[in-house]
Amino acid sequence: MQKLKVTGGARLVGEVRASGAKNAALPILAASLLTADDLILDNVPLLSDIRTMGSLLQGLGMRVERDGETMVLNAKSLLTTEAPYDLVKTMRASIVTLGPMLARFGEARVSLPGGCAIGARPVDQHIKGLQAMGAEITIEHGYVVAKAKRLKGARVVTDMVTVTGTENLLMAATLAEGTTILENAAREPEVVDLANCLNAMGAKIRGAGTPVIEIEGVDALHGARHHVLPDRIETGSFLVAALMTQGDVTVTNADPGSQDIVLDKLREAGGKIEVGEDWIRASIDHRPKAVSVRTVPHPGFPTDMQAQFMAMDCIAEGTARITETIFENRFMHVPELQRLGADIAIDGHTAVVTGVKELSGATVMATDLRASASLVMAALVANGESIVDRIYHLDRGYDHMEKKLAALGAQIERIS
């Protein structure tokens, strides 16, 4: 099993390029199921989750070609409309194949995703919305089995804000008969990127990025070329690492407009933040100040940045309260940060972090994707050598993070 060896103490300085957004690319890959033509995607990140989705689509009978950050997908004909458990269990986002397959082929059989380390992420809202659009859905032997001659436009109000639920229903509605209104829709930039891609394919979608999305169904979608938006979580992670190491880092290929709340918090921590059209620079020459955060759906503070800010608060001046409202098990990185010497107390869904002047190197274990990033970042400022184990979590969402950090001056290497 591969690990990262990190020797702390180096100041991060220089430029780093953000990759395309994993959370935008995955549903857009699934959107290729909606057309018989080629869908060409640029700025697709080199991640294990992308490879898994590619394997799933190939297993359905799709043609999937990759050349660097460009992918060409064609779903002219499928061999099957079943997404098997073996692939779905490794990546919960596979559930977004349900809506497009059902809309175009009239049937779909997709494995229930199963457990998730950071908490329950039920698919009941996906099912509720598709049923409102006329689908017959049963749960058989751990699979969602859905059938519909043609979906009908409907008004769907989800019980909670769900990103993958919004994406699944958005894709399904593009080929439905009539108009669909999605209320309480997710507002994330990745949802907007999916809608932009679908509109380029001939869909008629209005309101993406707001709580109400209107989709006028069409008979068929055509091919298109789409550039996946930059990854705001990877961008934010490098900016936080810059402040933690009292460095000076410019992230290029960035989307500043999707980062408002994170940039505000970095300024609150004492960082100097400069923004251009497609770049963000963060610098600081002293210990950052502790900043409290509360995770909420977009445009609030993202749950995917919670662990990274906790790592910064571990070495910041003062005490911060970090409240997690999205996932119930998203403090699993706390014991590992404590192994590095962090002062953190958990009270229900809130962590109270008191900054210490210095962390000390140790062997730690990643428990999920964003937790793994926080441990790498904490190791960057720890005294001595740290080993971060189970980095297959990291590879799901960060494109060669160790190479990018090394180019900024970090002492970090991948070992077996």
Backbone torsions as a table, in degrees:
resi	resn	phi	psi	omega
1	MET	NA	136.7	-176.8
2	GLN	-81.8	150.0	-179.0
3	LYS	-137.8	167.9	172.1
4	LEU	-112.3	132.6	173.7
5	LYS	-104.8	122.7	-174.8
6	VAL	-125.4	127.8	171.7
7	THR	-105.9	116.2	-172.3
8	GLY	-75.5	165.9	172.9
9	GLY	112.8	-12.6	-178.6
10	ALA	-81.6	141.6	176.9
11	ARG	-88.8	129.0	-179.7
12	LEU	-81.5	126.1	-179.0
13	VAL	-143.2	135.0	173.8
14	GLY	130.7	-162.3	-179.2
15	GLU	-110.4	143.8	175.4
16	VAL	-140.4	139.8	-177.9
17	ARG	-95.8	126.8	174.8
18	ALA	-75.4	141.3	176.6
19	SER	-83.5	175.6	174.3
20	GLY	-65.5	158.5	-174.2
21	ALA	-79.5	120.6	175.7
22	LYS	-56.6	-45.2	-174.2
23	ASN	-73.5	-11.2	171.4
24	ALA	-93.1	-41.0	-175.2
25	ALA	-65.4	-38.8	-174.8
26	LEU	-61.5	-51.7	177.3
27	PRO	-67.3	-30.4	178.7
28	ILE	-68.3	-35.7	173.4
29	LEU	-59.5	-42.6	179.0
30	ALA	-66.0	-29.3	-179.9
31	ALA	-63.6	-20.2	178.0
32	SER	-63.4	-18.5	177.7
33	LEU	-68.8	-15.3	-173.3
34	LEU	-85.0	-5.5	-176.9
35	THR	-138.1	154.9	175.4
36	ALA	-88.3	-6.6	-178.1
37	ASP	-93.6	172.8	176.6
38	ASP	-71.1	135.1	167.6
39	LEU	-110.4	119.8	-177.5
40	ILE	-107.3	124.6	-176.3
41	LEU	-119.5	131.1	175.6
42	ASP	-109.4	160.7	179.1
43	ASN	63.1	36.5	177.0
44	VAL	-85.7	125.0	-175.5
45	PRO	-70.9	152.5	179.4
46	LEU	-89.9	86.8	-173.5
47	LEU	-132.1	156.0	179.0
48	SER	-65.7	-34.5	178.4
49	ASP	-63.9	-35.6	178.0
50	ILE	-67.7	-40.7	177.0
51	ARG	-62.7	-39.7	179.5
52	THR	-63.7	-44.6	178.5
53	MET	-64.2	-39.2	176.5
54	GLY	-60.8	-42.1	178.4
55	SER	-64.7	-39.8	178.3
56	LEU	-62.3	-45.9	-179.0
57	LEU	-66.6	-38.7	176.5
58	GLN	-63.8	-37.9	178.5
59	GLY	-63.8	-27.4	176.7
60	LEU	-76.3	-14.3	-179.6
61	GLY	110.9	8.4	-179.5
62	MET	-80.0	154.1	170.2
63	ARG	-90.2	123.0	-178.8
64	VAL	-128.4	117.6	179.7
65	GLU	-122.1	144.0	-179.3
66	ARG	-133.8	134.4	173.9
67	ASP	-135.8	97.1	-176.1
68	GLY	63.3	-122.6	-177.9
69	GLU	-94.3	11.6	177.7
70	THR	-111.2	134.1	177.2
71	MET	-124.6	142.0	174.1
72	VAL	-119.5	124.5	-177.3
73	LEU	-124.3	139.8	178.1
74	ASN	-141.1	123.9	-179.2
75	ALA	-116.7	45.8	-179.1
76	LYS	-56.2	-42.2	177.2
77	SER	-146.6	143.9	178.7
78	LEU	-108.3	150.0	174.1
79	LEU	-84.2	-27.8	-177.3
80	THR	-156.8	157.8	173.4
81	THR	-114.6	30.6	179.9
82	GLU	-111.4	123.7	173.5
83	ALA	-98.5	109.2	-170.1
84	PRO	-77.1	157.9	-177.8
85	TYR	-59.2	-39.1	-175.4
86	ASP	-55.8	-34.2	178.6
87	LEU	-91.7	-39.8	-177.3
88	VAL	-64.0	-34.9	-175.7
89	LYS	-65.4	-25.1	-178.7
90	THR	-84.6	-13.4	-177.3
91	MET	-155.7	106.8	-174.4
92	ARG	-62.2	-24.9	-178.8
93	ALA	-63.3	-12.2	178.4
94	SER	-58.3	-21.3	-178.8
95	ILE	-61.6	-19.5	-178.8
96	VAL	-73.5	-0.7	172.0
97	THR	-80.3	-15.1	-175.4
98	LEU	-62.8	-53.4	-176.9
99	GLY	-61.2	-51.3	-178.7
100	PRO	-64.7	-38.6	178.5
101	MET	-64.7	-43.7	179.8
102	LEU	-62.8	-42.0	-176.5
103	ALA	-66.2	-40.4	-173.8
104	ARG	-91.3	-37.2	-173.4
105	PHE	-106.5	-7.1	176.2
106	GLY	81.9	0.9	178.8
107	GLU	-159.8	156.1	176.4
108	ALA	-161.6	145.8	176.9
109	ARG	-135.3	104.6	-173.1
110	VAL	-123.5	129.8	-179.8
111	SER	-61.9	141.4	169.8
112	LEU	-63.0	139.8	-172.2
113	PRO	-65.0	-26.6	-177.4
114	GLY	84.8	-161.1	-173.4
115	GLY	-72.0	161.7	178.0
116	CYS	-141.7	133.6	-173.6
117	ALA	-58.9	-37.0	-173.2
118	ILE	-90.5	0.8	175.1
119	GLY	138.2	175.1	-178.5
120	ALA	-70.7	133.9	175.2
121	ARG	-133.6	74.6	-172.5
122	PRO	-66.0	152.6	-179.5
123	VAL	-102.6	15.9	-176.9
124	ASP	-63.1	-30.2	-179.9
125	GLN	-71.8	-33.7	174.5
126	HIS	-60.3	-48.7	-176.8
127	ILE	-65.1	-44.6	179.5
128	LYS	-56.9	-45.3	-178.2
129	GLY	-66.7	-42.9	179.9
130	LEU	-66.8	-35.9	176.1
131	GLN	-65.0	-37.9	177.4
132	ALA	-63.1	-25.3	179.4
133	MET	-91.7	8.7	171.9
134	GLY	100.4	5.3	-179.1
135	ALA	-77.0	144.7	169.4
136	GLU	-94.9	119.8	-174.4
137	ILE	-128.9	131.7	174.0
138	THR	-130.0	159.3	174.3
139	ILE	-109.0	116.1	-176.3
140	GLU	-128.8	117.5	174.9
141	HIS	52.6	40.8	177.0
142	GLY	83.9	10.7	179.4
143	TYR	-119.4	144.6	169.1
144	VAL	-86.4	117.2	-179.4
145	VAL	-110.0	115.9	-173.9
146	ALA	-123.6	139.5	178.0
147	LYS	-139.7	145.2	176.0
148	ALA	-168.2	126.6	176.9
149	LYS	-59.6	-50.1	168.4
150	ARG	-153.6	130.7	179.3
151	LEU	-64.9	149.7	-179.7
152	LYS	-112.1	142.7	175.7
153	GLY	-58.4	144.9	-177.2
154	ALA	-155.6	165.5	171.3
155	ARG	-95.4	121.7	-177.2
156	VAL	-120.8	122.2	176.6
157	VAL	-116.2	110.0	-179.0
158	THR	-77.3	149.5	-178.6
159	ASP	-69.7	-24.2	-178.9
160	MET	-144.8	165.5	175.3
161	VAL	-78.4	119.2	-179.9
162	THR	-130.7	122.5	-176.4
163	VAL	-69.3	-54.9	-178.8
164	THR	-66.3	-30.6	175.8
165	GLY	-64.3	-46.0	176.7
166	THR	-58.8	-43.8	-177.6
167	GLU	-65.7	-42.8	179.8
168	ASN	-62.0	-47.1	-177.9
169	LEU	-70.5	-35.3	177.2
170	LEU	-60.4	-47.1	180.0
171	MET	-65.7	-43.3	-179.4
172	ALA	-61.2	-39.3	-174.8
173	ALA	-70.2	-20.3	-177.3
174	THR	-63.1	-29.1	-179.0
175	LEU	-108.8	9.2	179.1
176	ALA	-77.1	158.6	177.3
177	GLU	-84.5	119.2	-179.8
178	GLY	97.4	-164.2	-174.0
179	THR	-108.4	135.4	176.7
180	THR	-112.4	135.5	175.4
181	ILE	-114.2	118.8	175.3
182	LEU	-100.9	116.1	178.6
183	GLU	-107.3	151.1	-172.8
184	ASN	64.0	33.7	-178.3
185	ALA	-72.3	150.9	173.9
186	ALA	-67.0	145.2	-174.2
187	ARG	-110.9	8.5	-175.2
188	GLU	-57.4	148.4	176.3
189	PRO	-56.2	-30.4	-179.9
190	GLU	-68.0	-32.1	174.7
191	VAL	-67.3	-40.9	177.8
192	VAL	-63.2	-40.4	179.8
193	ASP	-63.9	-41.2	176.1
194	LEU	-60.9	-45.6	179.6
195	ALA	-61.9	-38.9	178.0
196	ASN	-62.8	-41.4	178.2
197	CYS	-65.0	-45.4	-179.7
198	LEU	-62.4	-40.6	177.7
199	ASN	-63.7	-36.9	176.5
200	ALA	-65.0	-24.7	178.2
201	MET	-87.1	0.0	177.5
202	GLY	107.2	5.1	177.3
203	ALA	-74.1	163.9	178.5
204	LYS	-123.4	89.1	-174.8
205	ILE	-119.7	132.0	175.7
206	ARG	-129.4	144.5	173.2
207	GLY	93.8	3.2	177.8
208	ALA	-60.2	135.6	-174.4
209	GLY	97.0	-3.7	174.7
210	THR	-119.3	169.9	-179.4
211	PRO	-71.3	-11.4	-179.7
212	VAL	-125.3	118.8	179.6
213	ILE	-114.6	132.3	179.1
214	GLU	-112.2	127.8	-178.7
215	ILE	-124.2	118.5	174.3
216	GLU	-94.3	115.5	-175.0
217	GLY	-64.9	147.1	176.4
218	VAL	-123.2	166.1	-177.2
219	ASP	-74.3	-33.4	-178.2
220	ALA	-157.7	152.8	173.3
221	LEU	-106.7	157.1	179.9
222	HIS	-118.0	177.5	179.7
223	GLY	-70.3	166.6	-179.7
224	ALA	-164.4	171.0	171.9
225	ARG	-121.7	133.3	-174.7
226	HIS	-139.8	140.6	178.0
227	HIS	-101.4	115.5	-178.2
228	VAL	-66.9	136.6	-177.3
229	LEU	-67.6	157.6	179.8
230	PRO	-65.2	155.5	-177.2
231	ASP	-81.8	110.6	-177.1
232	ARG	-72.2	-25.6	-179.8
233	ILE	-77.0	-42.3	175.0
234	GLU	-62.9	-43.8	177.6
235	THR	-56.6	-50.8	-179.7
236	GLY	-60.4	-37.0	-179.4
237	SER	-62.7	-43.7	179.4
238	PHE	-67.6	-34.8	179.0
239	LEU	-67.6	-40.8	176.7
240	VAL	-64.3	-42.4	179.5
241	ALA	-61.3	-34.3	177.5
242	ALA	-61.2	-45.1	179.8
243	LEU	-69.1	-38.9	-179.2
244	MET	-60.9	-38.4	-176.7
245	THR	-93.9	9.8	-176.9
246	GLN	52.5	47.7	-174.1
247	GLY	-107.3	-161.4	-177.0
248	ASP	-149.3	99.0	-172.1
249	VAL	-125.7	133.5	173.8
250	THR	-110.4	123.1	176.8
251	VAL	-98.0	119.9	177.9
252	THR	-97.7	172.9	-174.7
253	ASN	53.5	39.4	-176.5
254	ALA	-104.2	166.1	177.5
255	ASP	-123.2	84.2	-175.3
256	PRO	-56.1	-31.8	-177.2
257	GLY	-63.7	-19.0	-179.8
258	SER	-94.9	4.9	-169.2
259	GLN	-116.7	12.1	-169.0
260	ASP	-51.2	-53.0	-174.4
261	ILE	-66.9	-37.3	178.9
262	VAL	-67.0	-43.3	179.0
263	LEU	-64.5	-37.7	176.6
264	ASP	-60.7	-42.0	-179.8
265	LYS	-68.9	-34.9	177.4
266	LEU	-67.4	-37.4	175.3
267	ARG	-65.6	-40.4	178.0
268	GLU	-60.7	-31.4	179.2
269	ALA	-76.7	-5.5	178.2
270	GLY	102.5	4.5	-179.0
271	GLY	-77.1	147.3	172.3
272	LYS	-91.2	117.5	-175.7
273	ILE	-114.7	125.0	175.3
274	GLU	-119.4	143.2	-173.4
275	VAL	-131.8	134.2	172.7
276	GLY	-117.1	-169.2	-178.0
277	GLU	-63.2	-40.4	-178.3
278	ASP	-138.2	31.3	177.2
279	TRP	-149.1	156.6	176.9
280	ILE	-138.7	133.3	178.5
281	ARG	-116.9	133.0	177.3
282	ALA	-125.9	131.2	178.8
283	SER	-146.0	157.0	178.8
284	ILE	-163.6	149.0	-179.9
285	ASP	-122.7	22.0	178.9
286	HIS	-153.3	173.4	177.7
287	ARG	-59.6	135.3	175.5
288	PRO	-67.2	158.4	174.7
289	LYS	-88.9	148.2	178.5
290	ALA	-65.0	137.1	178.0
291	VAL	-128.0	133.4	177.6
292	SER	-88.1	143.1	178.7
293	VAL	-137.4	154.4	175.6
294	ARG	-134.0	119.6	-176.1
295	THR	-78.2	133.9	177.0
296	VAL	-147.7	163.3	177.7
297	PRO	-58.8	156.2	178.2
298	HIS	-55.3	137.1	15.4
299	PRO	-92.6	20.7	176.6
300	GLY	-78.3	-169.6	-176.1
301	PHE	-71.3	127.7	-173.4
302	PRO	-75.7	135.3	176.4
303	THR	-58.8	-28.9	-178.8
304	ASP	-72.8	-6.1	175.2
305	MET	-109.2	0.9	-175.6
306	GLN	-62.5	-48.0	-176.4
307	ALA	-64.1	-37.3	-179.5
308	GLN	-66.9	-40.9	178.2
309	PHE	-69.0	-32.3	175.8
310	MET	-63.5	-41.2	178.2
311	ALA	-60.2	-41.0	178.5
312	MET	-65.8	-42.1	179.9
313	ASP	-62.8	-25.8	-179.6
314	CYS	-60.9	-30.0	-177.7
315	ILE	-116.8	12.4	-178.1
316	ALA	-86.1	167.8	174.6
317	GLU	-83.7	122.2	176.6
318	GLY	105.8	-167.9	-176.9
319	THR	-124.4	139.4	-179.2
320	ALA	-128.6	153.0	174.6
321	ARG	-113.0	126.0	179.5
322	ILE	-115.8	116.5	-177.1
323	THR	-111.4	126.1	-179.0
324	GLU	-106.1	116.1	-177.7
325	THR	-110.9	-5.3	-174.1
326	ILE	-93.5	-51.7	-177.2
327	PHE	-120.3	136.5	-172.5
328	GLU	-77.6	-20.1	-176.7
329	ASN	-114.4	31.8	-172.4
330	ARG	-95.6	29.2	172.3
331	PHE	-116.8	23.3	-176.4
332	MET	-70.1	-14.2	176.4
333	HIS	-79.8	-11.7	-175.7
334	VAL	-60.6	-49.8	179.5
335	PRO	-60.1	-32.3	179.8
336	GLU	-72.7	-39.4	174.9
337	LEU	-64.4	-35.5	177.5
338	GLN	-64.7	-32.2	176.7
339	ARG	-63.4	-26.8	177.6
340	LEU	-85.6	-2.3	177.2
341	GLY	105.6	10.1	-179.1
342	ALA	-71.5	149.8	178.2
343	ASP	-105.9	94.7	-175.8
344	ILE	-131.5	132.3	175.1
345	ALA	-120.4	132.7	-179.2
346	ILE	-99.6	131.9	174.6
347	ASP	-131.7	91.4	-178.5
348	GLY	66.2	-119.9	-179.4
349	HIS	-93.9	13.6	-179.1
350	THR	-123.0	136.5	173.5
351	ALA	-110.3	130.3	176.6
352	VAL	-102.0	115.7	-173.9
353	VAL	-112.3	120.6	175.5
354	THR	-106.5	119.7	-175.4
355	GLY	-65.4	142.1	174.7
356	VAL	-115.3	157.8	-177.5
357	LYS	-70.0	-28.5	-173.2
358	GLU	-151.6	134.7	169.0
359	LEU	-94.6	161.2	179.1
360	SER	-122.1	140.4	-176.0
361	GLY	-59.6	146.0	179.5
362	ALA	-161.7	171.3	172.4
363	THR	-89.8	125.7	-178.5
364	VAL	-130.2	163.3	-174.2
365	MET	-126.4	125.8	177.8
366	ALA	-72.5	140.3	-178.9
367	THR	-112.3	-22.2	175.6
368	ASP	-158.9	179.0	-172.6
369	LEU	-57.7	-57.9	-174.7
370	ARG	-73.9	-30.0	175.2
371	ALA	-61.1	-38.8	-179.2
372	SER	-62.8	-39.6	178.1
373	ALA	-63.7	-40.7	-178.4
374	SER	-64.8	-35.0	-179.7
375	LEU	-70.9	-39.6	176.1
376	VAL	-61.7	-43.6	-178.3
377	MET	-66.2	-39.1	177.1
378	ALA	-66.2	-37.4	178.9
379	ALA	-64.4	-29.0	179.4
380	LEU	-62.1	-27.4	-177.6
381	VAL	-110.3	2.5	179.9
382	ALA	-79.9	148.8	178.6
383	ASN	-77.9	118.3	179.8
384	GLY	97.2	-159.0	-173.0
385	GLU	-101.6	137.6	175.0
386	SER	-123.6	150.1	173.1
387	ILE	-118.0	122.9	176.8
388	VAL	-104.0	113.6	-175.6
389	ASP	-95.5	164.8	179.9
390	ARG	59.3	46.5	-176.4
391	ILE	-78.8	4.4	171.6
392	TYR	-61.1	-26.0	172.9
393	HIS	-62.4	-45.2	-178.4
394	LEU	-61.5	-41.3	-176.6
395	ASP	-68.1	-14.2	176.6
396	ARG	-68.7	-30.1	-171.2
397	GLY	-132.4	-5.1	179.6
398	TYR	-125.8	123.5	-177.5
399	ASP	-80.6	100.6	178.2
400	HIS	49.9	55.4	-176.5
401	MET	-57.2	-38.9	-176.3
402	GLU	-66.3	-34.7	178.3
403	LYS	-68.8	-40.2	179.4
404	LYS	-66.8	-40.6	178.8
405	LEU	-68.4	-39.3	179.2
406	ALA	-62.0	-36.7	179.3
407	ALA	-67.4	-20.2	177.0
408	LEU	-91.4	-1.5	177.0
409	GLY	111.3	-1.2	-179.9
410	ALA	-69.3	146.9	173.4
411	GLN	-94.0	93.9	-173.1
412	ILE	-148.9	139.5	177.1
413	GLU	-149.1	153.2	176.9
414	ARG	-89.9	130.8	179.4
415	ILE	-128.9	158.8	177.8
416	SER	-101.5	NA	NA
